[in-house]
Amino acid sequence: EIVLTQSPGTLSLSAGERATLSCRASQSVSSDYLAWYQQKPGQAPRLLIYGASSRATGIPDRFSGSGSGTDFTLTISRLEPEDFAVYYCQQYSSSRTFGQGTKVEIK
Amino acid sequence: QVQLVQSGSELKKPGASVKVSCKASGYTFTNYAMNWVRQAPGQGLEWMGWINTDTGNPTYAQGFTGRFVFSLDTSVSTTYLQISSLKAEDTAVYFCARTNIATAVNDYWGQGTLVTVSS
């Protein structure tokens, strides 16, 4: 099983700042089958990024994904008030597993 | 538009069973696999497995064999998650999520169903 480790656990930032979230895999994620989701309290996860760097339909361009192999990054260029949430990475190249999540909170 | 609508919250006693439904609309049901994901209170997402909606063949993740059963009824475009011999630790929100046929990612999600197991 591919284990995904996200860091940091919590990111305290202000609106307008840049957020950089990391996701490290225990083994290589083939075909860059790595996705990022946003989840707000009481809601289902929302797909942001798939294939490591492709934005899902309707996702603003302030969200970007990068990386390959075992190291992946989600960047939010300028945080908007609605971006404060929990973010999960997921690999879907070998079965499916999620990282433990990164909470982006208001500083 | 694509929609996945799940059944409502359930309160069950330990040892009982529960069946959660996920009704799909807005696309050809049998063309897209369906996944189930668990989220315990205050915890992260845990992938439970998936069901091939064309053949009905289920695949279960580690830790979700035995008491967990995925099924479907193609006549009503609905997949089901049944959990038997419920335990307190099964208390969680359960989500269904479609697998996009082109990208393999889970693109659409149901709203979630809270299952509470308490005596």
Interface residues (C-beta under 8 A of the other chain):
Chain A: E1 Y33 A35 Y37 Q39 Q43 A44 P45 R46 L47 Y50 G51 S54 A56 Y88 Q90 Y92 S95 R96 T97 F98 G99 Q100 G101
Chain B: N35 V37 G44 L45 E46 W47 W50 A61 Q62 F95 A97 N100 T103 A104 V105 N106 D107 W109 G110 Q111 G112
